[in-house]
Amino acid sequence: MDRNQTSKNSPKGHGLSRNIPLFYLYQLCNSFILDRGIWMLYLVSCGFSLAEIGVIEALYHGVVFLFEIPTGYLADRYGKKSSLLIAQLLGMLSAGCLMLSSGAPFIIAGFLLGGFVGTLQSGATNALLYETLQVQGQEHRFKQRMSYGSAIMLISMGVSGSFGGFLSDMNWEWVYGGKALVHLLTLLILLPVIDPVTFSNKPSPVGGSTRIRLQGVTELTFAGQLKVGYSFIRSNRPFLTLSLFGGLLYSMAWSITFYSQVLFQNVGFPNKTIGTFNGIETWVSAAITAAAYLVERRIGKTASLLTSGIGFTVFLIVLAGSSGAWPVVLSFFMLSVFISYLEPLLEAYLNDLVPASLRATMLSVFSMMISTGMMATFLILGVLADRGGVSHAIQTVLLLWVPLLIVLLLWCLRHIRKA
């Protein structure tokens, strides 16, 4: 079905236009993550070593690796809204396990369940926005909408990071009790969302035709979806190279974000200050993200990828070599600037490459690549940090990471220019 036919069969009268403000509200509430900047400190307070935390994080991303594609398929088959609603219900259960914290098994179960929750949201969230715009014939506005949504998300994360830090100084149960409440509020926001669907005119038993809604997009079995997805990845080198580059970059960025909690603590900052740093970082990121599509209009795709990749690498090297408190803080914020600029743009580049019937599945493949990188990066950093400190661990990992990133960046740019 082409764009004109889709728009004709799915007018705004069906209520789909409500999805945009609800998407922004969803981003605001769903991103209010009270333990975002302090969850490692929670595990340390429960008696886990950095190596053990590295194992838990690796298991977390192992869950993501195993379930990303199956949950992406479920979103493509049964609808994005259904996937997001289930995620909120399981999110409440995950927060409950951590709030009880009655032993290591409950704590680990809570974190691993949180990983599964992430898989239900990763492909479905942005696919819902893109397909809402596509059905309305406005997919060209995705970069703009995504930039605004990402900015709202980051502002919410910033406020929640500061708030979570203060709550943790009083009682960790307040942090995870509040997290369960946020999942409930997010579920209520999702209820009036309308799943982006296609419409079809089919013969009516009493004559004429009737218009029916087709839930989801794909009608393939899971095995069929995997086969088509595999063929797509093999034939679409721009998608493959962008995903590999983004996966390597994001896995390091997220690992550094988490390990910065320990770096900040090592140089003498208390929990509430660490939470505030994470809050301010997300506000800076929000400003960069909101303007990303405007900058990209001027410098283009190639320059955007180069700027983000090189800039992030330079300040990562600075962070690894810094011993003073404020050089560490400055490097931390600059890393955020470069990664935040790329995030909404890379989402747009990937969405533009993927057909509707594979969108959530292929976006889940990208998330799976990030999780694969996280399993290796986070675990190795944890083991090395227990032996020689976080800074030494980062320096050691960079010996392999930097050359690999450069190779993937050049490979990515070559295939994008050919596309």
Disulfide bonds with the S-S distance in Angstrom:
none
